[in-house]
């Protein structure tokens, strides 16, 4: 379930649900949900990446993969294997 902790009613529901999970000794996973980028933010990102591609002399796809994913956001897109 997703709870908005800005809403006081949902905070109470969340606390009750967590206490039930603690009583039943369940295995749980907690994640913080971030809001998605808006359409205008996404368009601006593509504009910046396209401009960078033109100035650097490569395609937009190369910029997205080589620079945006491998250099700028390495932690998000990196996969590690333990042998």
mmCIF file of the N, C-alpha and C atoms, coordinates in Angstrom:
data_MODEL
# 
_entry.id   MODEL 
# 
loop_
_atom_site.group_PDB 
_atom_site.id 
_atom_site.type_symbol 
_atom_site.label_atom_id 
_atom_site.label_alt_id 
_atom_site.label_comp_id 
_atom_site.label_asym_id 
_atom_site.label_entity_id 
_atom_site.label_seq_id 
_atom_site.pdbx_PDB_ins_code 
_atom_site.Cartn_x 
_atom_site.Cartn_y 
_atom_site.Cartn_z 
_atom_site.occupancy 
_atom_site.B_iso_or_equiv 
_atom_site.pdbx_formal_charge 
_atom_site.auth_seq_id 
_atom_site.auth_comp_id 
_atom_site.auth_asym_id 
_atom_site.auth_atom_id 
_atom_site.pdbx_PDB_model_num 
ATOM 1   N N  . UNK A 1 1  ? 0.835  -1.179  0.000   1.00 0.00 ? 1  UNK A N  1 
ATOM 2   C CA . UNK A 1 1  ? 0.000  0.000   0.000   1.00 0.00 ? 1  UNK A CA 1 
ATOM 3   C C  . UNK A 1 1  ? 0.881  1.244   0.000   1.00 0.00 ? 1  UNK A C  1 
ATOM 4   N N  . UNK A 1 2  ? 0.354  2.301   -0.529  1.00 0.00 ? 2  UNK A N  1 
ATOM 5   C CA . UNK A 1 2  ? 1.063  3.573   -0.562  1.00 0.00 ? 2  UNK A CA 1 
ATOM 6   C C  . UNK A 1 2  ? 0.336  4.547   0.356   1.00 0.00 ? 2  UNK A C  1 
ATOM 7   N N  . UNK A 1 3  ? 1.073  5.116   1.292   1.00 0.00 ? 3  UNK A N  1 
ATOM 8   C CA . UNK A 1 3  ? 0.515  6.077   2.237   1.00 0.00 ? 3  UNK A CA 1 
ATOM 9   C C  . UNK A 1 3  ? 1.157  7.436   2.007   1.00 0.00 ? 3  UNK A C  1 
ATOM 10  N N  . UNK A 1 4  ? 0.342  8.486   1.995   1.00 0.00 ? 4  UNK A N  1 
ATOM 11  C CA . UNK A 1 4  ? 0.832  9.850   1.916   1.00 0.00 ? 4  UNK A CA 1 
ATOM 12  C C  . UNK A 1 4  ? 0.929  10.375  3.342   1.00 0.00 ? 4  UNK A C  1 
ATOM 13  N N  . UNK A 1 5  ? 2.139  10.513  3.854   1.00 0.00 ? 5  UNK A N  1 
ATOM 14  C CA . UNK A 1 5  ? 2.320  10.887  5.253   1.00 0.00 ? 5  UNK A CA 1 
ATOM 15  C C  . UNK A 1 5  ? 2.098  12.365  5.515   1.00 0.00 ? 5  UNK A C  1 
ATOM 16  N N  . UNK A 1 6  ? 1.716  13.119  4.495   1.00 0.00 ? 6  UNK A N  1 
ATOM 17  C CA . UNK A 1 6  ? 1.295  14.504  4.707   1.00 0.00 ? 6  UNK A CA 1 
ATOM 18  C C  . UNK A 1 6  ? -0.134 14.544  5.230   1.00 0.00 ? 6  UNK A C  1 
ATOM 19  N N  . UNK A 1 7  ? -0.884 13.501  4.950   1.00 0.00 ? 7  UNK A N  1 
ATOM 20  C CA . UNK A 1 7  ? -2.279 13.400  5.381   1.00 0.00 ? 7  UNK A CA 1 
ATOM 21  C C  . UNK A 1 7  ? -2.311 12.755  6.769   1.00 0.00 ? 7  UNK A C  1 
ATOM 22  N N  . UNK A 1 8  ? -2.862 13.461  7.749   1.00 0.00 ? 8  UNK A N  1 
ATOM 23  C CA . UNK A 1 8  ? -2.860 12.976  9.132   1.00 0.00 ? 8  UNK A CA 1 
ATOM 24  C C  . UNK A 1 8  ? -3.653 11.683  9.293   1.00 0.00 ? 8  UNK A C  1 
ATOM 25  N N  . UNK A 1 9  ? -4.739 11.535  8.544   1.00 0.00 ? 9  UNK A N  1 
ATOM 26  C CA . UNK A 1 9  ? -5.546 10.318  8.618   1.00 0.00 ? 9  UNK A CA 1 
ATOM 27  C C  . UNK A 1 9  ? -4.749 9.112   8.127   1.00 0.00 ? 9  UNK A C  1 
ATOM 28  N N  . UNK A 1 10 ? -3.992 9.291   7.054   1.00 0.00 ? 10 UNK A N  1 
ATOM 29  C CA . UNK A 1 10 ? -3.193 8.188   6.536   1.00 0.00 ? 10 UNK A CA 1 
ATOM 30  C C  . UNK A 1 10 ? -2.004 7.876   7.433   1.00 0.00 ? 10 UNK A C  1 
ATOM 31  N N  . UNK A 1 11 ? -1.520 8.856   8.183   1.00 0.00 ? 11 UNK A N  1 
ATOM 32  C CA . UNK A 1 11 ? -0.442 8.603   9.148   1.00 0.00 ? 11 UNK A CA 1 
ATOM 33  C C  . UNK A 1 11 ? -0.933 7.653   10.226  1.00 0.00 ? 11 UNK A C  1 
ATOM 34  N N  . UNK A 1 12 ? -2.143 7.881   10.708  1.00 0.00 ? 12 UNK A N  1 
ATOM 35  C CA . UNK A 1 12 ? -2.719 6.996   11.732  1.00 0.00 ? 12 UNK A CA 1 
ATOM 36  C C  . UNK A 1 12 ? -2.904 5.592   11.169  1.00 0.00 ? 12 UNK A C  1 
ATOM 37  N N  . UNK A 1 13 ? -3.438 5.490   9.951   1.00 0.00 ? 13 UNK A N  1 
ATOM 38  C CA . UNK A 1 13 ? -3.611 4.185   9.317   1.00 0.00 ? 13 UNK A CA 1 
ATOM 39  C C  . UNK A 1 13 ? -2.267 3.475   9.135   1.00 0.00 ? 13 UNK A C  1 
ATOM 40  N N  . UNK A 1 14 ? -1.254 4.232   8.741   1.00 0.00 ? 14 UNK A N  1 
ATOM 41  C CA . UNK A 1 14 ? 0.069  3.660   8.540   1.00 0.00 ? 14 UNK A CA 1 
ATOM 42  C C  . UNK A 1 14 ? 0.630  3.098   9.848   1.00 0.00 ? 14 UNK A C  1 
ATOM 43  N N  . UNK A 1 15 ? 0.490  3.848   10.919  1.00 0.00 ? 15 UNK A N  1 
ATOM 44  C CA . UNK A 1 15 ? 1.000  3.388   12.216  1.00 0.00 ? 15 UNK A CA 1 
ATOM 45  C C  . UNK A 1 15 ? 0.279  2.130   12.680  1.00 0.00 ? 15 UNK A C  1 
ATOM 46  N N  . UNK A 1 16 ? -1.038 2.064   12.460  1.00 0.00 ? 16 UNK A N  1 
ATOM 47  C CA . UNK A 1 16 ? -1.794 0.872   12.830  1.00 0.00 ? 16 UNK A CA 1 
ATOM 48  C C  . UNK A 1 16 ? -1.346 -0.335  12.010  1.00 0.00 ? 16 UNK A C  1 
ATOM 49  N N  . UNK A 1 17 ? -1.141 -0.108  10.725  1.00 0.00 ? 17 UNK A N  1 
ATOM 50  C CA . UNK A 1 17 ? -0.714 -1.194  9.842   1.00 0.00 ? 17 UNK A CA 1 
ATOM 51  C C  . UNK A 1 17 ? 0.674  -1.697  10.240  1.00 0.00 ? 17 UNK A C  1 
ATOM 52  N N  . UNK A 1 18 ? 1.583  -0.778  10.559  1.00 0.00 ? 18 UNK A N  1 
ATOM 53  C CA . UNK A 1 18 ? 2.929  -1.162  10.968  1.00 0.00 ? 18 UNK A CA 1 
ATOM 54  C C  . UNK A 1 18 ? 2.891  -1.933  12.282  1.00 0.00 ? 18 UNK A C  1 
ATOM 55  N N  . UNK A 1 19 ? 2.066  -1.511  13.203  1.00 0.00 ? 19 UNK A N  1 
ATOM 56  C CA . UNK A 1 19 ? 1.977  -2.231  14.475  1.00 0.00 ? 19 UNK A CA 1 
ATOM 57  C C  . UNK A 1 19 ? 1.439  -3.650  14.269  1.00 0.00 ? 19 UNK A C  1 
ATOM 58  N N  . UNK A 1 20 ? 0.487  -3.826  13.344  1.00 0.00 ? 20 UNK A N  1 
ATOM 59  C CA . UNK A 1 20 ? -0.005 -5.169  13.030  1.00 0.00 ? 20 UNK A CA 1 
ATOM 60  C C  . UNK A 1 20 ? 1.095  -6.032  12.426  1.00 0.00 ? 20 UNK A C  1 
ATOM 61  N N  . UNK A 1 21 ? 1.912  -5.426  11.568  1.00 0.00 ? 21 UNK A N  1 
ATOM 62  C CA . UNK A 1 21 ? 3.014  -6.174  10.967  1.00 0.00 ? 21 UNK A CA 1 
ATOM 63  C C  . UNK A 1 21 ? 4.059  -6.560  12.001  1.00 0.00 ? 21 UNK A C  1 
ATOM 64  N N  . UNK A 1 22 ? 4.298  -5.682  12.967  1.00 0.00 ? 22 UNK A N  1 
ATOM 65  C CA . UNK A 1 22 ? 5.256  -5.979  14.033  1.00 0.00 ? 22 UNK A CA 1 
ATOM 66  C C  . UNK A 1 22 ? 4.735  -7.114  14.902  1.00 0.00 ? 22 UNK A C  1 
ATOM 67  N N  . UNK A 1 23 ? 3.449  -7.083  15.222  1.00 0.00 ? 23 UNK A N  1 
ATOM 68  C CA . UNK A 1 23 ? 2.855  -8.146  16.040  1.00 0.00 ? 23 UNK A CA 1 
ATOM 69  C C  . UNK A 1 23 ? 2.922  -9.496  15.338  1.00 0.00 ? 23 UNK A C  1 
ATOM 70  N N  . UNK A 1 24 ? 2.735  -9.505  14.029  1.00 0.00 ? 24 UNK A N  1 
ATOM 71  C CA . UNK A 1 24 ? 2.760  -10.772 13.293  1.00 0.00 ? 24 UNK A CA 1 
ATOM 72  C C  . UNK A 1 24 ? 4.177  -11.177 12.880  1.00 0.00 ? 24 UNK A C  1 
ATOM 73  N N  . UNK A 1 25 ? 5.154  -10.354 13.232  1.00 0.00 ? 25 UNK A N  1 
ATOM 74  C CA . UNK A 1 25 ? 6.570  -10.603 12.931  1.00 0.00 ? 25 UNK A CA 1 
ATOM 75  C C  . UNK A 1 25 ? 6.779  -10.905 11.446  1.00 0.00 ? 25 UNK A C  1 
ATOM 76  N N  . UNK A 1 26 ? 6.229  -10.041 10.623  1.00 0.00 ? 26 UNK A N  1 
ATOM 77  C CA . UNK A 1 26 ? 6.317  -10.191 9.181   1.00 0.00 ? 26 UNK A CA 1 
ATOM 78  C C  . UNK A 1 26 ? 7.646  -9.670  8.653   1.00 0.00 ? 26 UNK A C  1 
ATOM 79  N N  . UNK A 1 27 ? 7.985  -10.109 7.461   1.00 0.00 ? 27 UNK A N  1 
ATOM 80  C CA . UNK A 1 27 ? 9.146  -9.573  6.755   1.00 0.00 ? 27 UNK A CA 1 
ATOM 81  C C  . UNK A 1 27 ? 8.619  -8.464  5.848   1.00 0.00 ? 27 UNK A C  1 
ATOM 82  N N  . UNK A 1 28 ? 9.187  -7.274  5.972   1.00 0.00 ? 28 UNK A N  1 
ATOM 83  C CA . UNK A 1 28 ? 8.668  -6.125  5.234   1.00 0.00 ? 28 UNK A CA 1 
ATOM 84  C C  . UNK A 1 28 ? 9.805  -5.425  4.486   1.00 0.00 ? 28 UNK A C  1 
ATOM 85  N N  . UNK A 1 29 ? 9.413  -4.649  3.492   1.00 0.00 ? 29 UNK A N  1 
ATOM 86  C CA . UNK A 1 29 ? 10.335 -3.791  2.757   1.00 0.00 ? 29 UNK A CA 1 
ATOM 87  C C  . UNK A 1 29 ? 9.729  -2.403  2.718   1.00 0.00 ? 29 UNK A C  1 
ATOM 88  N N  . UNK A 1 30 ? 10.516 -1.393  3.048   1.00 0.00 ? 30 UNK A N  1 
ATOM 89  C CA . UNK A 1 30 ? 10.042 -0.011  3.071   1.00 0.00 ? 30 UNK A CA 1 
ATOM 90  C C  . UNK A 1 30 ? 10.790 0.779   2.011   1.00 0.00 ? 30 UNK A C  1 
ATOM 91  N N  . UNK A 1 31 ? 10.045 1.478   1.151   1.00 0.00 ? 31 UNK A N  1 
ATOM 92  C CA . UNK A 1 31 ? 10.649 2.295   0.107   1.00 0.00 ? 31 UNK A CA 1 
ATOM 93  C C  . UNK A 1 31 ? 10.046 3.689   0.162   1.00 0.00 ? 31 UNK A C  1 
ATOM 94  N N  . UNK A 1 32 ? 10.868 4.677   -0.139  1.00 0.00 ? 32 UNK A N  1 
ATOM 95  C CA . UNK A 1 32 ? 10.387 6.043   -0.250  1.00 0.00 ? 32 UNK A CA 1 
ATOM 96  C C  . UNK A 1 32 ? 10.055 6.300   -1.705  1.00 0.00 ? 32 UNK A C  1 
ATOM 97  N N  . UNK A 1 33 ? 8.850  6.717   -1.987  1.00 0.00 ? 33 UNK A N  1 
ATOM 98  C CA . UNK A 1 33 ? 8.415  6.996   -3.352  1.00 0.00 ? 33 UNK A CA 1 
ATOM 99  C C  . UNK A 1 33 ? 8.674  8.460   -3.661  1.00 0.00 ? 33 UNK A C  1 
ATOM 100 N N  . UNK A 1 34 ? 9.351  8.707   -4.771  1.00 0.00 ? 34 UNK A N  1 
ATOM 101 C CA . UNK A 1 34 ? 9.600  10.067  -5.219  1.00 0.00 ? 34 UNK A CA 1 
ATOM 102 C C  . UNK A 1 34 ? 8.636  10.399  -6.348  1.00 0.00 ? 34 UNK A C  1 
ATOM 103 N N  . UNK A 1 35 ? 8.229  11.638  -6.446  1.00 0.00 ? 35 UNK A N  1 
ATOM 104 C CA . UNK A 1 35 ? 7.342  12.005  -7.552  1.00 0.00 ? 35 UNK A CA 1 
ATOM 105 C C  . UNK A 1 35 ? 8.080  11.923  -8.886  1.00 0.00 ? 35 UNK A C  1 
ATOM 106 N N  . UNK A 1 36 ? 7.364  11.530  -9.928  1.00 0.00 ? 36 UNK A N  1 
ATOM 107 C CA . UNK A 1 36 ? 7.960  11.441  -11.257 1.00 0.00 ? 36 UNK A CA 1 
ATOM 108 C C  . UNK A 1 36 ? 8.187  12.834  -11.830 1.00 0.00 ? 36 UNK A C  1 
ATOM 109 N N  . UNK A 1 37 ? 9.103  12.907  -12.804 1.00 0.00 ? 37 UNK A N  1 
ATOM 110 C CA . UNK A 1 37 ? 9.332  14.183  -13.469 1.00 0.00 ? 37 UNK A CA 1 
ATOM 111 C C  . UNK A 1 37 ? 8.093  14.564  -14.265 1.00 0.00 ? 37 UNK A C  1 
ATOM 112 N N  . UNK A 1 38 ? 7.852  15.849  -14.349 1.00 0.00 ? 38 UNK A N  1 
ATOM 113 C CA . UNK A 1 38 ? 6.725  16.326  -15.159 1.00 0.00 ? 38 UNK A CA 1 
ATOM 114 C C  . UNK A 1 38 ? 7.114  16.287  -16.633 1.00 0.00 ? 38 UNK A C  1 
ATOM 115 N N  . UNK A 1 39 ? 6.132  16.464  -17.504 1.00 0.00 ? 39 UNK A N  1 
ATOM 116 C CA . UNK A 1 39 ? 6.403  16.463  -18.940 1.00 0.00 ? 39 UNK A CA 1 
ATOM 117 C C  . UNK A 1 39 ? 7.343  17.599  -19.331 1.00 0.00 ? 39 UNK A C  1 
ATOM 118 N N  . UNK A 1 40 ? 7.172  18.758  -18.709 1.00 0.00 ? 40 UNK A N  1 
ATOM 119 C CA . UNK A 1 40 ? 8.045  19.885  -19.042 1.00 0.00 ? 40 UNK A CA 1 
ATOM 120 C C  . UNK A 1 40 ? 9.478  19.634  -18.558 1.00 0.00 ? 40 UNK A C  1 
ATOM 121 N N  . UNK A 1 41 ? 9.634  19.003  -17.400 1.00 0.00 ? 41 UNK A N  1 
ATOM 122 C CA . UNK A 1 41 ? 10.978 18.682  -16.918 1.00 0.00 ? 41 UNK A CA 1 
ATOM 123 C C  . UNK A 1 41 ? 11.649 17.668  -17.831 1.00 0.00 ? 41 UNK A C  1 
ATOM 124 N N  . UNK A 1 42 ? 10.876 16.670  -18.270 1.00 0.00 ? 42 UNK A N  1 
ATOM 125 C CA . UNK A 1 42 ? 11.419 15.651  -19.152 1.00 0.00 ? 42 UNK A CA 1 
ATOM 126 C C  . UNK A 1 42 ? 11.803 16.251  -20.505 1.00 0.00 ? 42 UNK A C  1 
ATOM 127 N N  . UNK A 1 43 ? 10.967 17.156  -21.030 1.00 0.00 ? 43 UNK A N  1 
ATOM 128 C CA . UNK A 1 43 ? 11.271 17.813  -22.300 1.00 0.00 ? 43 UNK A CA 1 
ATOM 129 C C  . UNK A 1 43 ? 12.530 18.666  -22.178 1.00 0.00 ? 43 UNK A C  1 
ATOM 130 N N  . UNK A 1 44 ? 12.684 19.356  -21.061 1.00 0.00 ? 44 UNK A N  1 
ATOM 131 C CA . UNK A 1 44 ? 13.867 20.198  -20.854 1.00 0.00 ? 44 UNK A CA 1 
ATOM 132 C C  . UNK A 1 44 ? 15.129 19.339  -20.762 1.00 0.00 ? 44 UNK A C  1 
ATOM 133 N N  . UNK A 1 45 ? 15.029 18.188  -20.099 1.00 0.00 ? 45 UNK A N  1 
ATOM 134 C CA . UNK A 1 45 ? 16.172 17.273  -20.020 1.00 0.00 ? 45 UNK A CA 1 
ATOM 135 C C  . UNK A 1 45 ? 16.588 16.825  -21.417 1.00 0.00 ? 45 UNK A C  1 
ATOM 136 N N  . UNK A 1 46 ? 15.627 16.461  -22.263 1.00 0.00 ? 46 UNK A N  1 
ATOM 137 C CA . UNK A 1 46 ? 15.949 16.038  -23.617 1.00 0.00 ? 46 UNK A CA 1 
ATOM 138 C C  . UNK A 1 46 ? 16.521 17.196  -24.447 1.00 0.00 ? 46 UNK A C  1 
ATOM 139 N N  . UNK A 1 47 ? 16.050 18.399  -24.206 1.00 0.00 ? 47 UNK A N  1 
ATOM 140 C CA . UNK A 1 47 ? 16.611 19.571  -24.880 1.00 0.00 ? 47 UNK A CA 1 
ATOM 141 C C  . UNK A 1 47 ? 18.073 19.756  -24.517 1.00 0.00 ? 47 UNK A C  1 
ATOM 142 N N  . UNK A 1 48 ? 18.386 19.657  -23.244 1.00 0.00 ? 48 UNK A N  1 
ATOM 143 C CA . UNK A 1 48 ? 19.774 19.808  -22.784 1.00 0.00 ? 48 UNK A CA 1 
ATOM 144 C C  . UNK A 1 48 ? 20.643 18.693  -23.347 1.00 0.00 ? 48 UNK A C  1 
ATOM 145 N N  . UNK A 1 49 ? 20.138 17.458  -23.312 1.00 0.00 ? 49 UNK A N  1 
ATOM 146 C CA . UNK A 1 49 ? 20.920 16.342  -23.846 1.00 0.00 ? 49 UNK A CA 1 
ATOM 147 C C  . UNK A 1 49 ? 21.130 16.490  -25.355 1.00 0.00 ? 49 UNK A C  1 
ATOM 148 N N  . UNK A 1 50 ? 20.111 16.966  -26.067 1.00 0.00 ? 50 UNK A N  1 
ATOM 149 C CA . UNK A 1 50 ? 20.245 17.185  -27.504 1.00 0.00 ? 50 UNK A CA 1 
ATOM 150 C C  . UNK A 1 50 ? 21.254 18.277  -27.826 1.00 0.00 ? 50 UNK A C  1 
ATOM 151 N N  . UNK A 1 51 ? 21.227 19.354  -27.054 1.00 0.00 ? 51 UNK A N  1 
ATOM 152 C CA . UNK A 1 51 ? 22.199 20.438  -27.251 1.00 0.00 ? 51 UNK A CA 1 
ATOM 153 C C  . UNK A 1 51 ? 23.615 19.934  -26.988 1.00 0.00 ? 51 UNK A C  1 
ATOM 154 N N  . UNK A 1 52 ? 23.773 19.168  -25.916 1.00 0.00 ? 52 UNK A N  1 
ATOM 155 C CA . UNK A 1 52 ? 25.083 18.603  -25.594 1.00 0.00 ? 52 UNK A CA 1 
ATOM 156 C C  . UNK A 1 52 ? 25.561 17.694  -26.718 1.00 0.00 ? 52 UNK A C  1 
ATOM 157 N N  . UNK A 1 53 ? 24.635 16.895  -27.287 1.00 0.00 ? 53 UNK A N  1 
ATOM 158 C CA . UNK A 1 53 ? 24.990 15.992  -28.388 1.00 0.00 ? 53 UNK A CA 1 
ATOM 159 C C  . UNK A 1 53 ? 25.459 16.782  -29.610 1.00 0.00 ? 53 UNK A C  1 
ATOM 160 N N  . UNK A 1 54 ? 24.771 17.885  -29.915 1.00 0.00 ? 54 UNK A N  1 
ATOM 161 C CA . UNK A 1 54 ? 25.176 18.717  -31.064 1.00 0.00 ? 54 UNK A CA 1 
ATOM 162 C C  . UNK A 1 54 ? 26.544 19.338  -30.843 1.00 0.00 ? 54 UNK A C  1 
ATOM 163 N N  . UNK A 1 55 ? 26.794 19.848  -29.659 1.00 0.00 ? 55 UNK A N  1 
ATOM 164 C CA . UNK A 1 55 ? 28.068 20.496  -29.364 1.00 0.00 ? 55 UNK A CA 1 
ATOM 165 C C  . UNK A 1 55 ? 29.213 19.489  -29.286 1.00 0.00 ? 55 UNK A C  1 
ATOM 166 N N  . UNK A 1 56 ? 28.916 18.304  -28.786 1.00 0.00 ? 56 UNK A N  1 
ATOM 167 C CA . UNK A 1 56 ? 29.961 17.301  -28.603 1.00 0.00 ? 56 UNK A CA 1 
ATOM 168 C C  . UNK A 1 56 ? 30.208 16.511  -29.886 1.00 0.00 ? 56 UNK A C  1 
ATOM 169 N N  . UNK A 1 57 ? 29.222 16.492  -30.808 1.00 0.00 ? 57 UNK A N  1 
ATOM 170 C CA . UNK A 1 57 ? 29.388 15.819  -32.082 1.00 0.00 ? 57 UNK A CA 1 
ATOM 171 C C  . UNK A 1 57 ? 29.013 14.355  -32.066 1.00 0.00 ? 57 UNK A C  1 
ATOM 172 N N  . UNK A 1 58 ? 27.975 14.013  -31.324 1.00 0.00 ? 58 UNK A N  1 
ATOM 173 C CA . UNK A 1 58 ? 27.514 12.622  -31.306 1.00 0.00 ? 58 UNK A CA 1 
ATOM 174 C C  . UNK A 1 58 ? 25.987 12.609  -31.302 1.00 0.00 ? 58 UNK A C  1 
ATOM 175 N N  . UNK A 1 59 ? 25.405 11.427  -31.354 1.00 0.00 ? 59 UNK A N  1 
ATOM 176 C CA . UNK A 1 59 ? 23.943 11.334  -31.414 1.00 0.00 ? 59 UNK A CA 1 
ATOM 177 C C  . UNK A 1 59 ? 23.333 11.447  -30.016 1.00 0.00 ? 59 UNK A C  1 
ATOM 178 N N  . UNK A 1 60 ? 22.035 11.689  -29.992 1.00 0.00 ? 60 UNK A N  1 
ATOM 179 C CA . UNK A 1 60 ? 21.315 11.800  -28.722 1.00 0.00 ? 60 UNK A CA 1 
ATOM 180 C C  . UNK A 1 60 ? 21.360 10.491  -27.950 1.00 0.00 ? 60 UNK A C  1 
ATOM 181 N N  . UNK A 1 61 ? 21.244 9.360   -28.644 1.00 0.00 ? 61 UNK A N  1 
ATOM 182 C CA . UNK A 1 61 ? 21.298 8.060   -27.976 1.00 0.00 ? 61 UNK A CA 1 
ATOM 183 C C  . UNK A 1 61 ? 22.654 7.811   -27.331 1.00 0.00 ? 61 UNK A C  1 
ATOM 184 N N  . UNK A 1 62 ? 23.728 8.217   -28.005 1.00 0.00 ? 62 UNK A N  1 
ATOM 185 C CA . UNK A 1 62 ? 25.061 8.067   -27.426 1.00 0.00 ? 62 UNK A CA 1 
ATOM 186 C C  . UNK A 1 62 ? 25.206 8.911   -26.169 1.00 0.00 ? 62 UNK A C  1 
ATOM 187 N N  . UNK A 1 63 ? 24.674 10.117  -26.189 1.00 0.00 ? 63 UNK A N  1 
ATOM 188 C CA . UNK A 1 63 ? 24.748 10.990  -25.012 1.00 0.00 ? 63 UNK A CA 1 
ATOM 189 C C  . UNK A 1 63 ? 23.971 10.378  -23.856 1.00 0.00 ? 63 UNK A C  1 
ATOM 190 N N  . UNK A 1 64 ? 22.774 9.860   -24.145 1.00 0.00 ? 64 UNK A N  1 
ATOM 191 C CA . UNK A 1 64 ? 21.955 9.264   -23.087 1.00 0.00 ? 64 UNK A CA 1 
ATOM 192 C C  . UNK A 1 64 ? 22.664 8.091   -22.429 1.00 0.00 ? 64 UNK A C  1 
ATOM 193 N N  . UNK A 1 65 ? 23.276 7.240   -23.251 1.00 0.00 ? 65 UNK A N  1 
ATOM 194 C CA . UNK A 1 65 ? 23.912 6.038   -22.699 1.00 0.00 ? 65 UNK A CA 1 
ATOM 195 C C  . UNK A 1 65 ? 25.278 6.357   -22.106 1.00 0.00 ? 65 UNK A C  1 
ATOM 196 N N  . UNK A 1 66 ? 26.141 6.994   -22.899 1.00 0.00 ? 66 UNK A N  1 
ATOM 197 C CA . UNK A 1 66 ? 27.533 7.182   -22.480 1.00 0.00 ? 66 UNK A CA 1 
ATOM 198 C C  . UNK A 1 66 ? 27.701 8.219   -21.379 1.00 0.00 ? 66 UNK A C  1 
ATOM 199 N N  . UNK A 1 67 ? 26.987 9.317   -21.466 1.00 0.00 ? 67 UNK A N  1 
ATOM 200 C CA . UNK A 1 67 ? 27.202 10.386  -20.491 1.00 0.00 ? 67 UNK A CA 1 
ATOM 201 C C  . UNK A 1 67 ? 26.165 10.386  -19.379 1.00 0.00 ? 67 UNK A C  1 
ATOM 202 N N  . UNK A 1 68 ? 24.875 10.400  -19.757 1.00 0.00 ? 68 UNK A N  1 
ATOM 203 C CA . UNK A 1 68 ? 23.820 10.530  -18.754 1.00 0.00 ? 68 UNK A CA 1 
ATOM 204 C C  . UNK A 1 68 ? 23.749 9.302   -17.851 1.00 0.00 ? 68 UNK A C  1 
ATOM 205 N N  . UNK A 1 69 ? 23.849 8.107   -18.436 1.00 0.00 ? 69 UNK A N  1 
ATOM 206 C CA . UNK A 1 69 ? 23.719 6.895   -17.631 1.00 0.00 ? 69 UNK A CA 1 
ATOM 207 C C  . UNK A 1 69 ? 25.034 6.428   -17.040 1.00 0.00 ? 69 UNK A C  1 
ATOM 208 N N  . UNK A 1 70 ? 26.106 6.458   -17.823 1.00 0.00 ? 70 UNK A N  1 
ATOM 209 C CA . UNK A 1 70 ? 27.375 5.899   -17.345 1.00 0.00 ? 70 UNK A CA 1 
ATOM 210 C C  . UNK A 1 70 ? 28.201 6.865   -16.506 1.00 0.00 ? 70 UNK A C  1 
ATOM 211 N N  . UNK A 1 71 ? 28.098 8.153   -16.771 1.00 0.00 ? 71 UNK A N  1 
ATOM 212 C CA . UNK A 1 71 ? 28.925 9.123   -16.054 1.00 0.00 ? 71 UNK A CA 1 
ATOM 213 C C  . UNK A 1 71 ? 28.121 9.853   -14.982 1.00 0.00 ? 71 UNK A C  1 
ATOM 214 N N  . UNK A 1 72 ? 27.009 10.476  -15.375 1.00 0.00 ? 72 UNK A N  1 
ATOM 215 C CA . UNK A 1 72 ? 26.255 11.317  -14.439 1.00 0.00 ? 72 UNK A CA 1 
ATOM 216 C C  . UNK A 1 72 ? 25.495 10.501  -13.392 1.00 0.00 ? 72 UNK A C  1 
ATOM 217 N N  . UNK A 1 73 ? 24.849 9.416   -13.804 1.00 0.00 ? 73 UNK A N  1 
ATOM 218 C CA . UNK A 1 73 ? 24.029 8.614   -12.895 1.00 0.00 ? 73 UNK A CA 1 
ATOM 219 C C  . UNK A 1 73 ? 24.559 7.190   -12.791 1.00 0.00 ? 73 UNK A C  1 
ATOM 220 N N  . UNK A 1 74 ? 25.821 7.067   -12.542 1.00 0.00 ? 74 UNK A N  1 
ATOM 221 C CA . UNK A 1 74 ? 26.475 5.768   -12.516 1.00 0.00 ? 74 UNK A CA 1 
ATOM 222 C C  . UNK A 1 74 ? 25.864 4.833   -11.475 1.00 0.00 ? 74 UNK A C  1 
ATOM 223 N N  . UNK A 1 75 ? 25.510 5.353   -10.327 1.00 0.00 ? 75 UNK A N  1 
ATOM 224 C CA . UNK A 1 75 ? 24.999 4.534   -9.240  1.00 0.00 ? 75 UNK A CA 1 
ATOM 225 C C  . UNK A 1 75 ? 23.652 3.902   -9.598  1.00 0.00 ? 75 UNK A C  1 
ATOM 226 N N  . UNK A 1 76 ? 22.822 4.635   -10.325 1.00 0.00 ? 76 UNK A N  1 
ATOM 227 C CA . UNK A 1 76 ? 21.491 4.142   -10.669 1.00 0.00 ? 76 UNK A CA 1 
ATOM 228 C C  . UNK A 1 76 ? 21.557 3.003   -11.677 1.00 0.00 ? 76 UNK A C  1 
ATOM 229 N N  . UNK A 1 77 ? 22.431 3.131   -12.680 1.00 0.00 ? 77 UNK A N  1 
ATOM 230 C CA . UNK A 1 77 ? 22.439 2.197   -13.793 1.00 0.00 ? 77 UNK A CA 1 
ATOM 231 C C  . UNK A 1 77 ? 23.555 1.161   -13.719 1.00 0.00 ? 77 UNK A C  1 
ATOM 232 N N  . UNK A 1 78 ? 24.360 1.177   -12.663 1.00 0.00 ? 78 UNK A N  1 
ATOM 233 C CA . UNK A 1 78 ? 25.478 0.245   -12.551 1.00 0.00 ? 78 UNK A CA 1 
ATOM 234 C C  . UNK A 1 78 ? 25.000 -1.068  -11.969 1.00 0.00 ? 78 UNK A C  1 
ATOM 235 N N  . UNK A 1 79 ? 25.483 -2.153  -12.538 1.00 0.00 ? 79 UNK A N  1 
ATOM 236 C CA . UNK A 1 79 ? 25.160 -3.474  -12.012 1.00 0.00 ? 79 UNK A CA 1 
ATOM 237 C C  . UNK A 1 79 ? 26.468 -4.115  -11.575 1.00 0.00 ? 79 UNK A C  1 
ATOM 238 N N  . UNK A 1 80 ? 26.469 -4.668  -10.383 1.00 0.00 ? 80 UNK A N  1 
ATOM 239 C CA . UNK A 1 80 ? 27.658 -5.338  -9.878  1.00 0.00 ? 80 UNK A CA 1 
ATOM 240 C C  . UNK A 1 80 ? 27.337 -6.792  -9.624  1.00 0.00 ? 80 UNK A C  1 
ATOM 241 N N  . UNK A 1 81 ? 28.311 -7.630  -9.876  1.00 0.00 ? 81 UNK A N  1 
ATOM 242 C CA . UNK A 1 81 ? 28.147 -9.060  -9.650  1.00 0.00 ? 81 UNK A CA 1 
ATOM 243 C C  . UNK A 1 81 ? 29.197 -9.504  -8.652  1.00 0.00 ? 81 UNK A C  1 
ATOM 244 N N  . UNK A 1 82 ? 28.794 -10.349 -7.749  1.00 0.00 ? 82 UNK A N  1 
ATOM 245 C CA . UNK A 1 82 ? 29.715 -10.930 -6.792  1.00 0.00 ? 82 UNK A CA 1 
ATOM 246 C C  . UNK A 1 82 ? 29.899 -12.388 -7.176  1.00 0.00 ? 82 UNK A C  1 
ATOM 247 N N  . UNK A 1 83 ? 31.143 -12.764 -7.406  1.00 0.00 ? 83 UNK A N  1 
ATOM 248 C CA . UNK A 1 83 ? 31.423 -14.105 -7.872  1.00 0.00 ? 83 UNK A CA 1 
ATOM 249 C C  . UNK A 1 83 ? 31.576 -15.065 -6.714  1.00 0.00 ? 83 UNK A C  1 
# 
